[in-house]
Amino acid sequence: MNVRSQVAMVFHLDKCIGCHTCSVACKNIWTDRKGAEYMWWNNVETKPGTGYPTRWEDQEDYQGGWEVVGGKLRLKSTSKSKIVFNIFHNPHMPSMDDYYQPWTYDYETLFNAPEGEDQPVARPISKVTGELVQIESGPNWDDDLGGSQVYADNDPNLEGLSEEQRAQLSSVERLVMFYLPRICNHCLNPSCVASCPSGAMYKRGEDGIVLVDQNRCRAWRSCVSACPYKKVYYNWFAGKAEKCILCYPRLETGQAPACFHSCVGRIRYLGVLLYDADRIEEVALKPDSELAEAHRSLILDPHDPLVAAAARANGIDEAVIESARKSPVYKFVKEWGLALPPHVEYRTFPMLFYVPPLSPVMSTRAGSEAISHGSPSLFHDIDESRIPVQYLANLFGAGEEDGVRYALRKQKAVRWWRRARTVGDVDEATALRMLDEADCTPEQAEAIYQLTTLCSFEERFVIPPMHREEAIAMVQDPREAQASMGFGFSTGTGRSI
């Protein structure tokens, strides 16, 4: 058992209000340089929608992540034989149009135009070429209702939904949306690290944060096409790859990352997890239908004396193990089973998990009649929700509904329980029965309620102490010899330094 520590995250989508405060905080700190105009390390997407860059989830086109071929794991986008040719033409690389042409405005014309009959205007100018540009897209171009008929209808997660379910999402009287904040997932098996020919991408040994060594980067851009979440960007001005660094300078001083700290809805949780690195390849080879639960099985119980002993033997500090025992991420992911990874079928094993959102009840309208709700219950059945369970399963369960249904049932049961306790207009016996059916005890329901709604800053962010000596010990481990260096293209967790 090769126990490693990993800083991991949970985003509670039932609480996200789509205010983009996280995006602004990140943008102000990290991407205020030339060439970083379109680099939204943290962005909030409207779902259903195609996201940013456009249709990033369509791996038939982008070829990101891993695939199993002949019983072995391999990168989809590149290989030793492809890498040199891909420098000159990479058909799976997102173009500037998939992001947007960064622009500014010709303010000088606006301010200095001579007096005339017409009002002068500041025309948009490309920050790349300096020429006039016609603005056709931008970040959050399909935000809220901005592109429901153009963008949302092309959401890859609609695959497998019936025409009735698609209409359920897009018809005006039933229209529903939720927000999906995205940052780098700092995966356990990052395809960006494995694809880098120069070894510039690496995964830190002490906390699992994935970074780019700017001195090593040679602008191969293999990492951009290999990342299935498209969270590695190419700076057109600097000629380097850049990505979310999880604000590690803040973490090293005990502070939460900027986007976590600024979150208005308090949807973000951060903590450390312990996992078994020896099982990554074994789990990655499993079929899609088993991946979500297999991914969860990689996470180890920090309260288990055997796990703690193995962690100490691997050089993990006692303070980090104690942080893992208090981790809110462990509770949401492993203990309660509420949080799920995005697109686990990419086999990178993201360390960002989402609590799927509950949605309003479906509504119907016949002719000129008033809109009527499809359920008389205070809290309707999961299958009566406006967001089809299959849609959420495509996003969080590799198409399998069981994990999503489990999370939604438990959330619904906790709502019934708290309603019975505080308002009293629902029967407590019914609430207890619902908790039992959702594999939840009253004590667990209270704990979920406390951490979801009444938690303190210290309970949401359990930041482990950083130990660089752990990374030094790991890089000397012979098991790291197969790390991604040069043209190695290893199938492990990449090199750790």
VOGU-3710 file (C-alpha; in Angstrom, 3 decimals, decimal comma):
1> mnvrsqvamv> 0,000/0,000/0,000  1,654/3,217/-1,226  -0,137/5,909/0,810  0,046/9,466/-0,529  -1,607/12,693/0,588  -3,659/14,866/-1,748  -5,253/18,251/-1,255  -8,800/17,747/-2,555  -11,932/19,846/-3,001  -15,723/19,641/-2,936
11> fhldkcigch> -18,095/22,084/-4,645  -21,702/21,973/-3,404  -23,733/22,776/-6,523  -26,981/23,121/-4,614  -25,557/26,318/-3,122  -23,852/27,935/-6,132  -25,612/31,137/-7,245  -23,473/31,773/-10,325  -22,148/35,130/-9,134  -18,651/34,613/-10,656
21> tcsvackniw> -16,960/36,176/-7,639  -14,530/33,243/-7,663  -13,615/33,953/-11,302  -12,968/37,623/-10,574  -10,827/36,850/-7,519  -8,683/34,400/-9,496  -8,416/36,698/-12,500  -7,290/39,634/-10,380  -4,512/37,656/-8,718  -3,114/35,277/-11,314
31> tdrkgaeymw> -4,070/36,185/-14,892  -3,517/39,919/-15,195  -0,590/39,618/-17,600  -0,361/40,017/-21,348  -1,278/36,769/-23,095  -3,516/35,653/-20,229  -6,652/37,537/-21,237  -8,619/34,429/-22,198  -7,124/32,231/-19,462  -9,966/31,690/-17,011
41> wnnvetkpgt> -8,357/29,258/-14,589  -11,545/29,475/-12,565  -14,774/29,833/-14,505  -18,446/29,230/-13,807  -20,495/27,561/-16,521  -24,234/27,322/-16,962  -25,549/23,793/-17,392  -27,025/22,687/-19,719  -24,460/24,432/-21,912  -21,304/23,842/-23,894
51> gyptrwedqe> -18,948/25,489/-21,413  -15,522/27,022/-21,909  -13,731/26,314/-24,169  -16,675/25,413/-26,359  -17,734/21,747/-26,016  -14,740/20,864/-23,844  -16,547/17,654/-22,849  -16,573/16,323/-26,407  -13,602/13,955/-26,298  -14,490/12,539/-29,699
61> dyqggwevvg> -13,181/15,852/-30,973  -10,570/16,855/-28,381  -9,270/13,367/-27,507  -8,379/14,270/-23,924  -7,738/11,888/-21,045  -6,929/8,176/-21,109  -8,355/5,118/-22,845  -7,950/1,380/-22,352  -6,569/-0,407/-25,406  -5,600/-4,074/-25,313
71> gklrlkstsk> -5,832/-4,130/-21,531  -3,402/-1,230/-21,186  -3,864/2,425/-20,374  -2,775/4,961/-22,979  -3,221/8,639/-23,752  -5,857/9,474/-26,331  -4,280/12,606/-27,762  -0,623/11,775/-28,209  2,109/9,155/-28,119  5,842/8,840/-28,785
81> skivfnifhn> 5,194/8,430/-32,495  2,763/11,337/-32,754  4,403/14,023/-30,671  6,833/15,507/-33,223  4,219/15,626/-35,990  1,685/17,197/-33,610  3,932/20,233/-33,264  3,061/21,254/-36,809  -0,549/20,099/-36,842  -2,550/18,877/-33,877
91> phmpsmddyy> -6,162/18,285/-34,953  -7,285/17,881/-31,329  -5,910/21,193/-30,075  -8,554/23,802/-29,185  -8,151/26,922/-31,274  -8,402/30,554/-30,240  -11,972/30,502/-31,587  -12,885/27,775/-29,069  -11,908/30,222/-26,352  -12,341/33,711/-27,802
101> qpwtydyetl> -10,222/36,368/-29,431  -9,024/38,573/-26,555  -9,846/42,178/-27,281  -9,689/45,701/-25,998  -11,274/48,903/-27,344  -9,963/51,797/-29,378  -10,440/54,278/-26,556  -8,142/56,842/-28,168  -10,620/57,350/-31,006  -13,424/57,700/-28,488
111> fnapegedqp> -11,598/60,270/-26,374  -9,770/62,245/-29,060  -12,222/62,256/-31,972  -12,896/65,759/-33,328  -16,311/67,336/-33,017  -18,742/65,950/-35,529  -22,355/65,066/-36,204  -21,956/61,424/-35,120  -21,125/60,066/-31,713  -17,626/58,484/-31,812
121> varpiskvtg> -17,395/54,873/-30,694  -14,593/52,695/-29,322  -14,301/49,800/-31,724  -13,028/46,382/-30,531  -9,408/45,589/-31,368  -7,715/42,203/-31,081  -5,036/42,131/-28,374  -3,215/39,474/-30,393  -3,033/41,107/-33,828  -3,914/44,718/-33,002
131> elvqiesgpn> -6,484/44,745/-35,803  -10,219/45,433/-35,684  -12,125/42,319/-34,713  -15,752/41,242/-34,829  -16,672/39,900/-31,389  -18,425/36,554/-31,800  -17,819/34,824/-28,464  -16,385/35,355/-25,033  -16,208/33,889/-21,540  -19,649/32,870/-20,249
141> wdddlggsqv> -21,105/33,644/-23,652  -23,951/31,213/-22,950  -24,447/32,277/-19,329  -27,961/31,743/-17,922  -30,404/32,132/-20,828  -27,846/33,724/-23,150  -27,595/30,740/-25,456  -30,173/28,151/-24,489  -31,190/27,373/-28,055  -27,723/27,718/-29,579
151> yadndpnleg> -25,346/26,423/-26,920  -27,364/24,376/-24,443  -28,856/22,207/-27,176  -25,297/21,144/-28,080  -24,327/20,064/-24,559  -22,569/16,649/-24,840  -24,252/15,538/-21,597  -27,598/15,427/-23,391  -26,525/12,159/-24,977  -28,934/9,359/-24,120
161> lseeqraqls> -31,788/11,662/-23,120  -35,160/11,217/-24,751  -36,763/13,979/-26,805  -39,205/14,508/-23,952  -36,355/14,997/-21,482  -34,597/17,416/-23,821  -37,819/19,404/-24,154  -38,128/19,299/-20,382  -34,830/21,154/-20,099  -35,388/23,763/-22,801
171> sverlvmfyl> -39,089/24,630/-23,000  -39,788/28,058/-21,563  -42,202/27,050/-18,819  -39,895/24,248/-17,653  -36,574/25,959/-18,196  -34,031/25,145/-15,538  -30,299/25,637/-15,120  -27,579/25,149/-12,577  -24,046/26,433/-12,296  -20,865/24,400/-12,622
181> pricnhclnp> -17,767/26,181/-11,241  -14,580/24,658/-12,652  -10,911/24,812/-11,730  -8,035/22,411/-12,359  -8,923/19,075/-10,748  -5,309/18,281/-9,723  -5,954/14,692/-10,742  -4,386/11,564/-9,293  -3,566/10,297/-12,788  -3,118/13,553/-14,720
191> scvascpsga> -2,914/13,074/-18,469  -1,368/16,542/-18,819  1,649/15,421/-16,774  2,049/12,159/-18,682  1,837/13,909/-22,065  4,528/16,547/-21,463  7,664/15,695/-23,513  9,886/18,142/-21,640  8,823/17,084/-18,144  7,614/20,579/-17,308
201> mykrgedgiv> 4,310/19,352/-15,884  4,629/17,692/-12,495  2,611/16,665/-9,464  3,923/17,846/-6,097  4,777/14,972/-3,799  3,590/16,473/-0,519  0,114/17,666/-1,543  -0,607/16,417/-5,080  -0,959/19,880/-6,630  -0,221/19,784/-10,386
211> lvdqnrcraw> 2,077/22,575/-11,583  4,061/23,726/-14,621  7,792/24,388/-14,393  8,053/27,512/-16,538  11,800/27,021/-17,029  11,287/23,568/-18,512  8,244/24,357/-20,655  9,057/24,311/-24,373  5,576/25,097/-25,717  4,858/21,609/-27,061
221> rscvsacpyk> 1,272/22,180/-25,856  0,654/18,442/-25,513  -0,735/19,187/-22,061  -3,468/21,389/-23,529  -4,846/18,682/-25,800  -4,263/15,867/-23,277  -6,224/17,531/-20,445  -9,853/16,418/-20,960  -11,112/19,300/-18,805  -9,140/21,865/-20,846
231> kvyynwfagk> -7,706/23,528/-17,761  -4,209/23,998/-19,159  -3,846/27,127/-21,291  -1,172/28,349/-23,669  0,010/31,904/-23,151  0,366/33,224/-26,693  2,617/36,059/-25,523  4,991/34,202/-23,178  5,006/30,960/-25,188  4,420/28,885/-22,037
241> aekcilcypr> 1,675/26,634/-20,695  -0,103/27,919/-17,614  -2,818/26,559/-15,332  -4,501/26,801/-11,944  -1,939/26,331/-9,164  -4,570/25,994/-6,400  -3,039/29,119/-4,857  -0,289/26,989/-3,298  1,534/30,082/-1,934  -1,603/30,790/0,068
251> letgqapacf> -1,981/27,161/1,168  1,623/27,120/2,356  0,808/29,971/4,732  -2,439/28,405/5,964  -4,774/30,482/3,780  -7,565/29,179/1,557  -7,190/29,646/-2,221  -8,546/32,967/-3,475  -11,599/31,495/-5,202  -12,456/29,469/-2,063
261> hscvgriryl> -11,996/32,441/0,240  -14,135/34,775/-1,878  -17,017/32,359/-2,591  -20,279/34,139/-1,761  -22,391/30,980/-1,645  -19,845/29,164/0,553  -20,065/26,179/-1,742  -16,349/25,299/-1,559  -14,670/22,896/0,811  -10,991/21,951/0,971
271> gvllydadri> -9,178/19,234/2,846  -6,583/16,497/2,501  -7,250/12,899/1,466  -5,049/9,820/1,787  -5,043/7,459/-1,182  -3,323/4,291/-2,381  -1,131/5,215/-5,355  -0,372/1,557/-6,114  -3,990/0,962/-7,193  -4,333/3,799/-9,697
281> eevalkpdse> -3,621/1,767/-12,812  -5,715/-1,163/-11,564  -8,714/1,128/-11,041  -8,186/2,967/-14,334  -8,497/-0,295/-16,261  -12,015/-0,952/-14,959  -15,041/-0,468/-17,265  -16,857/2,870/-17,245  -19,803/1,472/-15,280  -17,538/0,693/-12,299
291> laeahrslil> -15,263/3,733/-12,375  -17,163/6,084/-10,047  -17,207/3,653/-7,130  -13,705/2,390/-7,935  -12,439/5,977/-7,868  -13,921/6,389/-4,400  -12,249/3,147/-3,289  -8,823/4,731/-3,875  -9,464/7,025/-0,905  -8,303/5,489/2,367
301> dphdplvaaa> -9,757/5,824/5,859  -7,395/8,054/7,895  -8,952/6,688/11,102  -7,754/3,164/10,224  -4,594/2,403/12,256  -3,144/0,365/9,368  -3,604/3,270/6,939  -2,084/5,724/9,408  0,894/3,422/9,969  1,440/3,004/6,205
311> arangideav> 1,230/6,787/5,778  3,873/7,346/8,464  6,074/4,678/6,883  5,815/6,584/3,580  7,015/9,798/5,192  3,665/11,540/5,671  3,743/13,773/8,709  1,435/13,100/11,656  -0,059/16,593/11,295  -1,126/15,780/7,726
321> iesarkspvy> -2,758/12,529/8,876  -4,628/14,461/11,560  -5,792/16,969/8,941  -7,103/14,064/6,843  -9,192/12,915/9,814  -10,837/16,337/10,014  -11,210/16,800/6,254  -14,661/17,954/5,073  -13,841/16,441/1,676  -13,471/12,978/3,229
331> kfvkewglal> -16,899/13,346/4,827  -18,655/14,434/1,643  -16,922/11,924/-0,638  -16,234/8,812/1,395  -18,233/8,945/4,611  -21,529/10,344/3,280  -21,257/9,479/-0,434  -22,699/12,851/-1,447  -19,926/14,161/-3,712  -19,021/12,706/-7,113
341> pphveyrtfp> -16,149/13,320/-9,578  -16,807/15,017/-12,938  -16,465/12,739/-15,978  -14,635/9,914/-14,243  -14,660/8,094/-17,606  -11,682/10,246/-18,601  -9,681/8,142/-16,110  -7,605/11,004/-14,742  -9,272/10,589/-11,318  -10,015/14,242/-10,505
351> mlfyvpplsp> -9,637/15,416/-6,940  -12,417/17,952/-7,318  -15,806/16,474/-6,387  -19,309/17,898/-6,799  -22,458/17,494/-4,742  -25,122/17,210/-7,492  -27,904/19,811/-7,295  -31,539/19,197/-6,492  -33,795/20,961/-8,975  -37,385/22,288/-8,971
361> vmstragsea> -40,314/20,054/-9,796  -41,398/19,720/-13,418  -44,235/21,939/-14,540  -46,772/21,520/-17,301  -48,931/23,800/-19,354  -51,790/22,799/-21,630  -52,816/25,424/-24,178  -53,659/28,697/-22,478  -54,037/27,156/-19,036  -51,911/28,311/-16,143
371> ishgspslfh> -48,700/26,460/-15,378  -49,243/23,581/-12,977  -46,674/21,649/-10,975  -46,230/17,952/-11,620  -46,144/16,941/-7,946  -48,376/17,817/-4,997  -45,618/16,993/-2,479  -43,612/19,623/-0,631  -40,404/17,924/-1,758  -41,058/16,067/-4,973
381> didesripvq> -39,627/12,745/-6,107  -36,211/12,769/-7,742  -37,600/11,553/-11,068  -39,983/14,528/-11,127  -37,107/17,002/-11,147  -36,627/19,300/-14,109  -33,042/18,092/-14,522  -33,195/14,452/-15,659  -31,146/12,082/-13,509  -29,544/10,746/-16,685
391> ylanlfgage> -28,153/14,195/-17,465  -26,485/14,393/-14,046  -25,278/10,802/-14,435  -23,580/11,693/-17,729  -21,805/14,525/-15,930  -20,950/12,862/-12,615  -21,299/9,112/-13,003  -19,931/8,027/-16,398  -23,555/7,508/-17,409  -24,444/5,355/-14,372
401> edgvryalrk> -27,331/6,719/-12,288  -26,841/4,813/-9,012  -24,336/7,183/-7,397  -26,272/10,281/-8,445  -29,556/8,846/-7,171  -27,914/7,974/-3,856  -26,633/11,533/-3,404  -29,951/13,134/-4,396  -32,005/10,823/-2,171  -29,819/11,590/0,816
411> qkavrwwrra> -30,030/15,351/0,225  -33,805/15,131/-0,077  -34,071/13,045/3,112  -32,002/15,594/5,048  -34,361/18,359/3,865  -37,390/16,396/5,054  -35,691/15,713/8,384  -34,808/19,351/9,004  -38,286/20,458/7,920  -39,818/18,061/10,429
421> rtvgdvdeat> -37,491/19,301/13,180  -37,784/23,055/12,576  -41,140/23,786/10,907  -43,102/20,714/11,901  -45,445/20,686/8,912  -44,191/17,270/7,768  -44,449/14,052/9,728  -41,280/13,139/11,652  -41,966/9,430/11,270  -42,047/9,900/7,493
431> alrmldeadc> -38,789/11,846/7,665  -37,165/9,046/9,685  -38,358/6,492/7,127  -36,901/8,576/4,317  -33,569/8,827/6,138  -33,498/5,072/6,551  -34,267/4,532/2,863  -31,483/6,978/1,967  -28,932/5,086/4,103  -28,739/7,984/6,535
441> tpeqaeaiyq> -29,135/8,220/10,310  -30,521/11,250/12,183  -27,006/11,890/13,542  -25,535/11,858/10,043  -28,339/14,092/8,770  -27,530/16,627/11,479  -23,827/16,470/10,584  -24,607/17,029/6,900  -26,861/19,943/7,791  -24,221/21,519/10,027
451> lttlcsfeer> -21,399/21,244/7,477  -23,619/22,407/4,622  -25,277/25,404/6,233  -23,743/26,393/9,583  -20,076/25,532/9,215  -17,284/27,899/10,188  -14,360/28,930/8,008  -12,093/26,435/9,794  -14,568/23,602/9,206  -14,838/24,312/5,474
461> fvippmhree> -11,106/24,644/4,940  -8,927/22,169/6,799  -5,544/23,122/5,338  -2,771/20,608/6,025  0,749/21,792/6,813  3,049/21,699/3,804  6,128/19,469/4,009  8,642/19,856/1,170  10,814/17,141/2,745  8,136/14,621/1,765
471> aiamvqdpre> 8,552/15,549/-1,884  12,331/15,174/-1,691  11,945/11,698/-0,202  9,432/10,679/-2,860  11,550/11,746/-5,804  14,327/9,506/-4,454  11,914/6,550/-4,358  12,720/4,045/-7,141  9,011/3,840/-7,911  9,306/7,357/-9,273
481> aqasmgfgfs> 11,791/6,207/-11,923  8,952/5,690/-14,391  7,814/9,287/-14,006  6,949/11,354/-17,034  10,264/12,686/-18,296  11,422/13,292/-21,857  9,527/10,954/-24,162  8,573/8,527/-21,394  4,792/8,969/-21,511  4,357/6,926/-18,356
491> tgtgrsi> 0,986/5,766/-17,085  1,572/6,661/-13,450  0,883/9,769/-11,449  3,688/11,695/-13,118  6,849/12,899/-11,518  6,804/14,415/-8,046  9,265/17,048/-6,907
//
